[in-house]
Structure formats: C-alpha cells, structure tokens
Amino acid sequence: MKGWFVAMTMLFVAGGCTSGQEIRFHKATDDAIRFTGRAAEHDDGSLSFDWIGCHFTFRFEGSRCAMRVADTKRNYYNVFVDGQPCGKVAVEGSPSSVELVSGLEKGPHTVLVQKRTEAEQGRTTLYGIETDGPLLALPPASGRLIEFIGDSHTCGYGTEGKAPTEPFSPETENCDLAWACILARHFDADYVLTAHSGQGVVRNWADTKETSDLTMRQRILRTFDMEESPAWNFTAYVPDLVVIKLGTNDCSTDIVPSEEAFCEAFGQMYGVLREKYGKVPVLYVVPEVAPAFYGYLQRFKERPGVENLHCIMHFGGITNWAGDLGAGYHPNLLGQRKMAAAIIPYVATITGWEMPMRIIR
C-alpha cells in the first residue's frame, strides 16, 4: 500500500487492460474534491465512511476517471456526470481502481459519486481519484444544506424493486430516489443522510421493549453508523435545516411508546441538535402509522426552552398499494415523490426558501 502512494501518476487499469494513458492520482482530501457527509480522515489523505448518502464531487479535464477504494463488505454507488446519471458501480474488498466513467468527449466534466447503500453493507475507504487529465476548481457549493434523520424510507430501501413482495436486496436500495434527496434537489440544497433502516427514536422495528437500547437518538452521535466510536465532532458542517422522519418502527408490531418514553428519547435527540447546531430549525415529519407522536410533539414544543421546532403529519392515503411500492412493501420512486411533495411547502415556509414551480424529480 505504501508504495502505491509514492507515484502521483500511474497506468489506468480497467477490466484487466491498461489504457496506455498516463493517469493522475489525487488524494481524497485534495481541495478540488468536495466530500459531503460524515467521514474519518486518515494520515495518508484517505477518508473512511459508512453512512448512506455520503457523496463527493470533482471536476476534471479529460475523458475517463476512476476512484481508488476499498470496502469491508460490498457497497453500491451512483455515478453522475455533468448532472446526468451514468449507472452504478460496486465497491468491495482490498484497494482497487473502480472505473467511474470512460469514453467521455475530451473537455471539462463534473462527476458526483454517491453511496446508495447503507452502513450494514460495509465501510468504504476512499484513497483518491484517478483521472486522465487535471482536476479543475469546483464552483461554489449551493449554500444550502439539509440534514435528514430517518429510517428505511429516508434510505430508499427497496426503491428500485419491481413489486412489494420482492425481498430486499442491496442492489435495489437507492437513496437518491428517496424523498429526502428528492426534496433537497427541489431546493438546490446539498444533504446529509443520517439514516438507518429499522430504527426509531424510541423503539426499533419489532423490539419487544418499549424503549430500545440503541436507536437514532444515539446513532446521531457517531462518525460511523455501525460503530460507537469515534464520536462525531459536529464541526465538518452545520445544516440550515434538520428534518426528522421517524416513528414507523417505533409503532411497529402493535406497540406504541408512551408519551413519557417518547419525550425522554426525543428530548435527548433534540438536546444534541440544539447543543451542536444552535437555533437551526428542526422539522419533525410524523409518519401516518404514528399519529400519537403528533400530539406528543405539540406538547413537547410547549416546554420551556424549546424553540424553532416544527411538526407536520404525513396523513394516511398519501401513497397507494397499487403502484407506489417497491421491494419489501417500501415506497418506490412514485411513492417517494409523493412523500417529498407533501413536505416541500413546509420546508419553504420554515426556511424562507422560494418553492420552485417545477416538476418534483
């Protein structure tokens, strides 16, 4: 590994064949590569991360590029070039070059690479980017950032599945097609997904206890979703808005947490957000299967010191069982778009951002 970093140029290897072109290597922490999400930085200039939705972008002058990566298991990534989807790639095992795109018309191109699968699928280490031309300066970031705290709906669990009876597969999970990323795109905002399937704020899916030992109230403190340490430092970014959508798993298998249990658990989460983000607005979206949480939140808002906390309800009937479900009875793209559409007006009102008059995509 050490010797691999000595040379800053190398031959590009893809599919077992060398292209004969000189390739430039750029460390993951290069100033021309913009990473968004939670990650641990290493002394060699690499970044390790596992949260779904982590993404990075760069511009280069050339026709092909790759990423030098390793993974503890197997993860899938979306690749976008000049704003258009260009398929997905898999990352697994020891460090290797994974081609992102080739055969581009020579010239400047913008590439975005997005982790579309969850932390349970493994932790990725990004060593850097390989290009057949120089990196170019990126335009300024959008200036808007939303952090979403959620569960499988936020992760895009099963969004690419063809039928609700189809079992879950990592290949059909795609956070980019989920309501959170759809909403962020609508406002030209960047995003961080602090989300994990099956999790709640009080109780996780099918737990026999009213209060689970580990839920999103603790996970939001982590750098890595699947590891308690290192703790996240909350200095890499401060969002303009936090949107929480939890409750489906809390109220699973006919158990509804009491108001006391909810307020204790949510109070811990809210306290962390206030301590780390100050007065940033927080919007809680109550799922249709957890109507009791709406009342709990309204009364929680009346507590001394609680401010800039907003609550809305996803009422029943927002999606249907005919065409809005993907694998594992989770929303597909059609269902996710409807869920996003129901939240967009509230975000516009809370933030003061103009609500674009365009198709939700």
ZAGUKE-424101 format. One record per residue: z, x, y of N, C-alpha, C in turn. Coordinates in steps of 0.02 Angstrom, whole numbers, padded with zeros to 5 digits, always signed. Each point is the difference from the previous one (the first is absolute). Example, Ala and Ser with C-alpha at 12.3 -4.5 7.8 and 13.67 -1.06 7.14 Angstrom:
BEGIN
+00390+00660-00284+00000-00045+00059+00000+00045+00060/-00036-00018+00053+00003+00042+00059+00037-00039+00055/
This chain:
BEGIN
+00000+00042-00061+00000-00042+00061+00000+00043+00063/+00042+00053-00001+00005+00041+00060-00067+00031+00019/-00037+00024-00051-00064+00031+00014-00051-00048+00028/+00007-00064-00017-00048-00050+00024+00002-00005+00075/+00057+00012+00030+00007-00008+00072-00022+00063+00039/-00013+00055-00035-00017+00062+00036-00066-00007+00037/-00051-00027-00033-00065-00008+00032-00004-00066+00036/-00027+00001+00059-00008-00061+00039-00069-00032-00011/-00042+00033-00041-00063-00030-00020-00007+00007-00075/-00038-00046-00031-00009+00001-00072-00062-00039-00017/-00022+00006-00062-00057-00040-00023+00025-00069-00019/-00036-00051+00022+00017-00069-00016-00016-00014-00072/+00047-00029-00037-00009-00016-00070+00007-00075-00009/-00050-00032-00027+00002-00072-00011-00037-00014-00065/+00033-00035-00046-00032-00017-00063-00018+00062-00041/+00035+00055+00012-00012+00059-00039-00057+00043+00026/-00029-00017+00057-00057+00037+00026+00018+00026+00070/-00020+00061+00015+00010+00027+00067-00061-00016+00043/+00011-00017+00061-00054-00020+00045-00036+00060+00030/+00032+00059-00002-00030+00058+00031+00012+00003+00074/+00035-00049+00027+00014-00001+00071+00070+00028+00013/+00008+00034+00056+00065+00025+00019+00042-00057+00027/+00060-00008-00028+00043-00055+00019+00061+00027+00036/+00019-00034+00052+00058+00020+00039+00061-00040-00022/+00056+00033-00005+00063-00033-00019+00045-00007+00061/+00029-00060+00007+00044-00015+00056+00065-00028-00029/+00055+00033+00017+00065-00023-00026+00015-00072+00022/+00039-00034-00042+00016-00071+00014+00034-00009+00068/+00035+00052+00022+00037-00005+00064-00042+00024+00059/-00065+00012-00011-00044+00020+00055+00003-00053+00055/+00001+00022+00062+00005-00046+00057-00059-00050+00003/-00055+00018-00032-00059-00044+00001+00001-00053-00054/+00053+00000-00042+00008-00051-00052+00060-00044+00020/-00012-00064+00008+00053-00046+00022+00026-00038-00061/+00063+00013-00018+00032-00034-00057+00046-00054+00027/-00002-00060-00030+00043-00055+00021+00039-00025-00061/+00065-00001+00007+00043-00022-00055+00059+00048-00008/+00037-00008-00053+00057+00042-00014-00020+00055-00049/+00016+00061+00017-00018+00057-00043+00049+00057+00010/+00004+00043-00050+00039+00062+00005-00048+00058+00009/+00012+00041+00050-00043+00058+00014+00029+00062-00033/-00044+00039-00031+00021+00060-00036-00022+00063+00039/+00031+00056-00019-00013+00063+00035-00073+00022-00005/-00036-00021-00052-00069+00022-00009-00049-00045+00039/+00027-00047+00041-00044-00043+00039-00023-00063-00036/+00028-00014-00058-00017-00060-00038+00048-00056+00017/-00020-00061-00019+00040-00060+00011+00007-00037-00066/+00061-00023-00015+00011-00042-00059+00022-00069+00022/-00024-00052-00033+00015-00068+00018-00012-00047-00059/+00033-00057+00001-00011-00049-00054-00006-00072+00024/+00019-00015+00062-00004-00069+00024-00072-00025+00002/-00010-00061-00021-00066-00030+00005-00021-00005+00073/-00065+00006+00012-00026-00007+00068+00000+00064+00041/+00032+00054-00024-00004+00064+00036-00074+00017+00008/-00019+00024+00057-00071+00015+00012-00008+00058+00048/-00057+00032-00004-00016+00054+00046-00073-00004+00019/-00015+00026+00059-00068-00003+00025-00018+00066+00033/-00064+00016-00001-00026+00061+00031-00074-00010+00017/-00025+00041+00045-00071+00002+00017-00027+00069-00017/-00061+00002-00024-00031+00064-00014-00075-00003+00012/-00028+00059+00007-00072+00007+00010-00029+00024-00067/-00034-00044-00036-00027+00020-00064-00024-00059-00041/-00009+00013-00065-00028-00052-00043+00043-00017-00060/+00054+00039-00012+00043-00014-00058+00070+00026+00012/+00047-00031-00034+00070+00022+00007+00039-00020-00062/+00056+00033-00009+00044-00013-00057+00072+00009+00023/+00047-00022-00043+00070+00015+00014+00028+00040-00058/+00042+00047+00016+00034+00040-00050+00068-00032-00012/+00011-00028-00060+00059-00042-00013+00027+00011-00070/+00062-00023-00009+00031-00005-00066+00040-00064-00001/+00016-00024-00060+00039-00061-00005+00044+00003-00063/+00060-00029+00006+00045+00000-00057-00022-00049-00054/-00041-00050+00019-00028-00047-00048-00073-00011+00017/-00019-00062+00018-00069-00015+00017+00000-00053+00056/-00029+00017+00056-00005-00046+00057-00073-00010+00019/-00012-00055+00035-00067-00016+00024+00000-00001+00076/-00056+00023+00028-00008+00005+00072-00065-00033+00023/+00004-00037+00055-00059-00026+00033-00028+00055+00045/-00066+00003+00005-00033+00047+00044-00045-00039+00048/+00008+00014+00065-00041-00032+00052-00035+00056+00039/-00063-00009+00013-00039+00048+00039-00032-00036+00059/+00014+00023+00059-00026-00030+00061+00013-00075+00002/+00061-00018-00022+00022-00069+00004-00023-00045-00057/-00038+00027-00048-00027-00040-00055+00031+00022-00067/+00017-00047-00044+00028+00019-00065-00052+00037-00042/+00023+00054-00033-00044+00040-00042+00028+00008-00070/+00037-00050-00024+00025+00001-00068+00071+00026-00005/+00021+00014-00062+00067+00025-00012-00004+00061-00046/+00052+00041+00004+00005+00059-00042+00068+00001-00033/+00004+00033-00057+00063+00007-00036+00027+00070+00008/+00067+00006+00003+00034+00064+00006+00052+00004-00055/-00002+00053-00039+00050+00008-00052+00006+00073-00020/+00059+00018-00026+00009+00066-00030+00006+00057+00050/-00015+00060-00025+00008+00061+00038-00050+00005+00057/+00011+00047+00047-00044+00003+00059-00074+00007-00019/-00041-00040+00034-00072+00002-00011-00035-00026+00062/-00064+00012+00003-00041-00026+00055-00028-00068-00021/+00015-00051+00040-00026-00067-00012-00050-00016+00054/-00062-00008-00020-00053-00015+00049+00012-00067+00032/-00004-00002+00066+00007-00062+00037-00068-00032+00014/-00046+00040+00023-00068-00025+00015-00047+00059+00002/-00063-00012-00018-00051+00052+00004-00067-00033+00018/-00047+00041+00019-00067-00026+00016-00004-00035+00066/+00048+00011+00044-00003-00030+00066-00055+00033+00043/-00026-00038+00046-00045+00030+00049+00040+00051+00040/-00028+00059+00006+00038+00053+00035+00014-00020+00072/+00062+00009+00019+00021-00019+00066+00074-00016+00000/+00028-00026+00054+00071-00016+00003+00016-00063-00039/+00053+00001-00038+00022-00058-00039+00076-00005+00002/+00024-00061+00000+00072-00013-00002+00018-00027-00069/+00049+00029-00032+00021-00019-00067+00072-00022+00001/+00014-00056-00033+00068-00025-00008+00013-00008-00075/+00056+00026-00024+00019-00004-00070+00068-00034-00005/+00003-00053-00040+00059-00044-00002+00026-00008-00071/+00065+00012-00009+00032-00010-00066+00007-00075-00012/-00036-00025-00049-00004-00072-00011+00047-00023-00055/+00034+00044-00035+00045-00017-00054+00072+00021+00017/+00046-00030-00036+00072+00007+00015+00031+00064-00026/+00060+00012+00023+00036+00061-00018+00014+00005-00075/+00005-00056-00034+00013+00002-00071-00058+00033-00038/-00058+00004+00032-00058+00032-00032+00001+00076+00008/+00048+00026+00039+00005+00072+00007+00005+00023+00072/+00019+00064+00007+00005+00032+00065-00058+00049+00009/-00033-00005+00057-00057+00043+00015+00022+00058+00044/-00028+00059-00013+00005+00056+00046-00069+00017+00026/-00008-00005+00065-00063+00017+00033+00005+00071+00027/-00041+00045-00028+00000+00069+00024-00045+00009+00060/-00056-00036+00000-00044+00006+00057-00068-00032-00012/-00044+00012+00047-00067-00029+00000-00052+00055-00006/-00052-00012-00038-00056+00046-00006-00062-00032+00030/-00033+00034+00045-00060-00026+00033-00054+00053+00001/-00062-00023+00005-00055+00048+00006-00019+00013+00073/+00046-00014+00044-00009+00012+00071+00067-00001+00035/+00002+00013+00064+00063+00004+00036+00033-00069+00009/+00066+00001+00004+00036-00060+00021-00010-00010+00075/-00002-00063+00020-00008-00017+00071+00063-00035+00025/+00009+00001+00064+00058-00034+00029-00005-00075-00011/+00056-00030-00017+00002-00073-00009+00008-00034+00068/-00026-00061+00007+00015-00037+00061+00073-00019+00000/+00028-00019+00057+00071-00020+00002+00015-00056-00048/+00062-00002-00025+00021-00055-00043-00002-00066+00039/+00002-00055-00037-00008-00066+00032+00054-00015+00051/+00058+00031-00007+00055-00014+00046+00043-00058-00021/-00018-00031-00057+00040-00055-00028+00018+00016-00072/+00062-00011-00018+00022+00013-00069+00048-00055-00022/-00015-00028-00059+00042-00051-00030+00028+00026-00066/+00064-00005-00010+00029+00014-00066+00014-00065-00035/-00026-00006-00062+00009-00059-00041+00049+00016-00056/+00050-00042-00008+00049+00008-00054-00010-00060-00047/-00021+00014-00061-00018-00057-00043+00002+00015-00074/-00032-00047-00036-00001+00003-00073-00072+00001-00025/-00013-00030-00058-00066+00004-00030-00055-00031+00043/+00016-00051+00039-00050-00030+00044-00023+00051+00052/+00046+00039+00025-00017+00052+00049-00038+00057-00033/+00016+00014-00063-00033+00054-00036-00071-00017-00021/-00017-00064-00001-00066-00018-00025-00004+00000-00076/+00056-00014-00032+00004-00004-00073-00051-00051-00026/-00047+00024-00040-00048-00046-00032-00053-00028+00045/-00009+00027+00061-00048-00031+00046-00071+00001-00026/-00018+00050-00040-00068+00004-00025-00008-00031-00070/+00053-00031-00024-00005-00035-00065-00045-00060+00005/-00031-00017-00056-00049-00055-00001+00030-00068-00016/+00060-00001-00029+00031-00064-00019+00076+00009-00002/+00037-00054+00012+00074+00006+00002+00030+00020-00067/-00034-00016-00055+00026+00017-00066-00014+00073-00019/-00039+00034+00040-00014+00071-00013+00063+00041+00011/+00019+00043-00047+00060+00040+00010-00009+00052+00055/+00055+00022+00028-00003+00051+00052-00027+00065-00027/-00040+00033+00042-00025+00067-00014-00002+00038+00065/+00019+00065+00000-00003+00038+00062-00070+00000+00031/-00051-00006-00041-00069+00001+00026-00014-00059+00045/+00036-00056-00008-00013-00059+00041+00049-00009+00057/+00047+00047+00007+00045-00002+00058-00035+00034+00059/+00000-00033+00057-00034+00028+00058+00034-00026+00063/+00043+00042+00029+00037-00021+00059-00045-00013+00059/-00059+00029+00002-00044-00010+00057-00024-00073+00004/+00003-00036-00055-00021-00070-00001+00059-00048+00007/+00059+00027+00012+00061-00041+00007+00011-00020+00073/+00041-00050+00009+00009-00032+00066+00022+00050+00054/+00041+00049-00019+00026+00047+00050-00056+00042+00030/-00041+00030-00042-00055+00041+00025-00051-00043+00036/-00011-00061-00023-00045-00046+00034+00025-00014+00070/+00065-00014+00006+00030-00016+00065-00005+00061+00046/+00015+00059-00026-00003+00060+00041-00071+00012+00026/-00050-00009-00043-00070+00009+00022-00017-00049+00055/+00026-00061-00005-00018-00051+00049+00022+00020+00070/+00055+00038+00004+00025+00022+00065-00018+00072+00015/-00045+00030-00040-00017+00070+00009+00062+00043+00001/+00047-00015-00044+00063+00036-00004+00001+00043-00063/+00035+00055+00002+00014+00038-00060+00060-00030-00035/+00016+00023-00060+00052-00033-00039+00035+00049-00046/+00060-00018-00019+00038+00032-00053+00023-00055-00047/-00011+00008-00065+00023-00050-00049+00060+00028-00036/+00057-00029+00014+00061+00017-00035+00012-00058-00048/-00034+00002-00057-00004-00058-00044+00001+00021-00073/+00028-00045-00041+00007+00013-00072+00001-00067-00037/-00043-00008-00049-00004-00062-00038+00066-00016-00035/+00016-00065-00001+00059-00023-00036+00065+00007+00038/-00003+00026+00062+00061+00013+00038+00015-00058+00049/+00064-00007+00014+00022-00047+00051+00045+00035+00049/+00030-00040+00044+00050+00029+00046+00069-00006-00031/+00012-00053-00038+00064-00010-00034-00006+00013-00075/-00053-00028-00030-00007-00002-00073-00072+00014-00019/-00008+00036-00055-00067+00015-00025-00022-00051-00053/-00063+00004-00016-00030-00049-00046+00041-00006-00065/+00022-00062-00015+00031-00018-00064+00066+00035-00014/+00031+00030+00051+00066+00030-00010+00049-00055-00016/+00045+00013-00046+00050-00050-00019+00057-00003+00050/+00004+00050+00045+00052+00002+00050-00026-00029+00066/+00046-00028+00039-00020-00026+00066-00021+00056+00047/+00033+00057-00004-00017+00057+00043-00017+00059-00045/-00062+00023+00005-00022+00057-00040+00029+00065+00027/+00005+00049-00043+00029+00064+00020-00046+00039+00048/-00066-00007-00010-00048+00037+00041-00057-00047+00020/-00006-00012+00065-00054-00041+00026-00032+00036+00060/-00042-00037+00036-00032+00032+00058+00049+00019+00054/+00060-00028+00000+00049+00019+00051+00019+00073-00007/-00002+00027-00062+00013+00072-00008-00064+00041+00000/-00054-00027-00026-00062+00038-00005-00027+00020+00068/+00014-00040+00052-00026+00018+00066+00030+00065+00027/+00052+00026-00033+00032+00062+00021-00033+00061-00031/-00050-00009-00043-00026+00054-00041-00065+00030+00026/-00008+00065-00012-00065+00032+00011-00048-00020-00055/+00025+00002-00062-00040-00021-00058+00028-00066-00026/-00044-00047-00011+00020-00066-00025+00042+00006-00064/-00020+00045-00046+00031+00003-00066+00058+00049-00005/+00019+00032+00055+00054+00049-00003+00050-00013+00057/+00064+00004-00015+00051-00011+00051+00001+00054+00053/-00017+00061-00019-00001+00054+00048-00067+00036-00004/-00022+00031+00054+00034+00006+00064-00002-00065+00040/+00050-00008+00043+00000-00058+00044-00056+00006+00052/-00026-00057+00020-00052+00000+00052+00033+00014+00067/-00034+00041+00042+00031+00020+00064-00014-00047+00058/-00047-00047-00010-00017-00050+00051-00023+00031+00066/-00026+00061-00003-00024+00032+00062-00076+00007+00002/-00033-00008-00057-00073+00010-00002-00037-00055+00038/+00029-00059+00004-00031-00055+00037+00053-00050+00020/-00014-00038+00052+00039-00059+00019-00049-00056+00010/+00003-00052-00040-00049-00054+00005+00009-00042+00063/-00053-00034+00019+00004-00048+00056+00027-00068-00024/-00004-00011-00065+00022-00063-00030+00017+00013-00073/+00053-00032-00024+00017+00000-00071-00009-00071-00026/-00038-00007-00054-00010-00066-00031+00028+00003-00071/+00046-00044-00014+00032-00004-00066-00023-00063-00035/-00023+00007-00062-00016-00059-00040+00031+00010-00069/+00060-00026-00008+00038+00005-00062+00033-00067-00014/+00011-00015-00063+00033-00063-00019-00027-00030-00063/-00063+00014-00016-00029-00027-00062+00038+00023-00061/+00018+00064-00002+00036+00026-00058+00075-00018+00004/+00026-00004+00061+00070-00020+00009+00014-00068-00033/-00049-00045+00007+00009-00068-00024-00036-00014-00066/-00014+00053-00038-00034-00009-00064+00048-00024-00054/-00028-00028-00052+00038-00025-00059+00059-00043+00019/-00012-00046+00047+00048-00053+00016+00067+00024+00027/+00002+00059+00028+00061+00023+00034-00016+00009+00074/+00039-00031+00042-00007+00007+00073+00063+00034+00027/-00007+00059+00029+00059+00034+00027+00035-00043+00053/+00065+00004+00002+00039-00037+00049-00013+00028+00070/+00018-00039+00051-00008+00024+00068+00043+00062+00012/+00059+00001-00029+00043+00058+00008-00032+00063-00029/-00029-00006-00060-00032+00058-00032-00062+00021+00039/-00039-00048+00024-00059+00017+00038+00018+00036+00065/+00047-00028+00037+00018+00030+00065+00030+00069-00008/+00036+00011-00054+00028+00066-00013-00057+00050-00013/-00048-00018-00043-00055+00045-00017-00048+00009+00059/-00019-00055+00032-00047+00005+00056+00033+00036+00058/+00065-00011+00008+00036+00034+00054-00004+00076-00007/+00002+00024-00062-00006+00072-00011-00070+00024+00021/-00051-00038-00020-00069+00019+00017-00010-00003+00075/+00021-00054+00031-00009-00009+00072+00037+00055+00038/+00060+00018-00024+00039+00052+00033-00037+00067+00000/-00032+00017-00057-00039+00062-00004-00058-00001+00050/-00036-00056+00002-00057-00005+00045+00021+00007+00073/+00055-00031+00018+00024+00005+00069+00024+00071+00015/+00035+00031-00047+00025+00068+00012-00058+00049+00008/-00052-00008-00041-00055+00049+00000-00055-00016+00050/-00013-00064+00013-00057-00020+00042+00020-00032+00066/+00063-00005+00014+00021-00030+00063-00017-00074+00003/-00029-00023+00055-00011-00071+00011-00069-00024-00021/-00033+00038-00043-00066-00020-00025+00004-00070-00030/-00047-00045+00015+00003-00067-00028-00006+00000-00076/+00037-00044-00031-00001-00008-00073-00018-00072-00015/-00051-00009-00041-00023-00067-00021+00012-00008-00074/+00039-00051-00019+00011-00015-00071-00043-00060-00018/-00043+00010-00050-00043-00053-00026+00031-00026-00064/+00024-00062+00000+00034-00029-00058-00053-00030-00046/-00003+00022-00064-00048-00029-00047+00015-00073-00015/-00051-00036-00020+00008-00072-00012+00050-00015-00056/+00011+00047-00046+00045-00012-00056+00073+00016+00018/+00013+00021+00063+00068+00017+00020+00019-00037+00064/-00007-00066+00002+00013-00037+00062+00071+00007+00026/+00048+00012-00044+00069+00008+00023+00008+00059+00047/-00043+00051-00009+00006+00060+00041-00016-00015+00074/-00040-00051+00011-00016-00016+00070+00062-00021+00038/+00040-00044-00032+00063-00020+00032+00049+00058+00006/+00002+00042-00052+00044+00058+00003-00017+00043+00060/-00065+00012+00010-00022+00044+00055+00016-00030+00068/-00009-00066+00006+00014-00032+00064+00073+00009+00020/+00044-00005-00048+00071+00009+00015+00018+00073+00009/-00034+00044-00037+00011+00072+00009-00019+00021+00071/-00053-00030+00027-00023+00017+00067+00051-00016+00053/+00047-00045-00014+00051-00020+00048+00059+00048+00002/+00000+00049-00044+00055+00047-00001+00000+00045+00062/+00058+00021+00023+00003+00045+00058-00038+00065-00014/-00038+00023+00049-00035+00063-00007-00068-00004-00033/-00017-00059-00029-00066-00008-00031-00050-00019+00054/-00054+00039+00006-00050-00013+00051-00069+00019-00025/-00049-00031+00031-00070+00013-00016-00015-00008-00074/+00033-00046-00033-00011-00018-00069-00035-00068-00002/-00056-00003-00033-00041-00061-00003-00008-00021-00073/-00009-00064-00010-00005-00027-00068-00051-00056-00003/-00046+00004-00049-00048-00054-00011-00001-00016-00074/-00029-00057-00016-00002-00025-00069-00071-00005-00024/-00013+00027-00060-00063-00012-00035+00009-00065-00039/-00026-00054+00027+00011-00065-00033-00043-00007-00062/+00020-00045-00045-00037-00013-00061-00069-00026+00015/-00047+00015-00044-00069-00023+00008-00044+00047+00039/+00026+00058+00020-00041+00047+00038-00055+00029-00043/+00013+00005-00066-00052+00022-00047-00004-00052-00056/-00054+00003-00038-00007-00047-00056-00008+00038-00066/+00004-00036-00054-00003+00030-00066-00071+00003-00027/-00047-00026+00038-00069-00003-00025-00037+00066+00009/+00000+00026+00061-00040+00060+00012+00035+00055+00038/+00065-00008+00013+00035+00048+00042+00044+00049-00038/-00006+00001-00067+00043+00043-00040-00039+00053-00038/+00029+00060-00001-00028+00055-00039+00043+00010-00062/+00007+00062-00022+00037+00015-00061+00075-00016+00008/+00030-00020-00055+00072-00012-00001+00023-00055+00047/-00043-00049+00014+00017-00056+00044+00020+00023+00070/-00031+00053+00022+00010+00026+00068-00062-00013+00042/+00008-00004+00066-00057-00017+00043-00057+00052-00005/-00061-00025-00004-00058+00044+00007-00017+00006+00074/-00057+00028+00016-00018+00010+00070-00002-00066+00038/-00025-00053-00030-00003-00065+00034+00070-00024+00017/+00046+00004-00047+00068-00021+00013+00035+00045+00050/-00012+00065-00004+00031+00047+00046-00024-00012+00071/-00063-00016+00009-00026-00014+00067+00034-00061+00030/+00012-00051-00040+00035-00059+00025+00071+00017+00021/+00033+00041-00040+00069+00020+00016+00001+00038+00066/-00048+00045+00009-00003+00039+00062-00013-00045+00060/-00047-00048-00010-00019-00045+00055+00060-00040+00026/+00047-00016-00044+00057-00041+00020+00051+00040+00041/-00004+00066-00003+00049+00043+00034-00028+00027+00066/-00065+00008+00003-00032+00033+00058+00020-00029+00067/+00002-00066+00010+00018-00026+00066+00071+00020+00022/+00046+00002-00048+00069+00018+00017+00004+00073+00021/-00038+00043-00034+00000+00071+00019-00027+00008+00071/-00053-00037+00016-00028+00004+00067+00051-00021+00053/+00037-00052-00015+00049-00025+00048+00059+00048+00007/+00024+00027-00056+00058+00044+00001-00016+00065+00036/-00059+00028-00013-00017+00066+00028-00035-00003+00068/-00030-00058+00015-00041-00004+00060-00070+00026-00010/-00017+00019-00062-00068+00023-00014-00047-00060+00000/-00058+00011+00028-00050-00054+00001-00023-00014-00072/-00006-00064-00017-00022-00018-00067-00077-00002+00000/-00032+00046-00035-00073+00002+00000-00031-00064-00028/-00053-00022+00031-00037-00059-00024-00055+00024-00046/+00020+00019-00061-00049+00025-00048+00022-00019-00070/-00046+00008-00047+00014-00018-00069+00054+00046-00028/+00047-00029-00035+00053+00039-00033-00028+00032-00062/+00004+00066-00004-00030+00036-00057+00049+00051-00030/
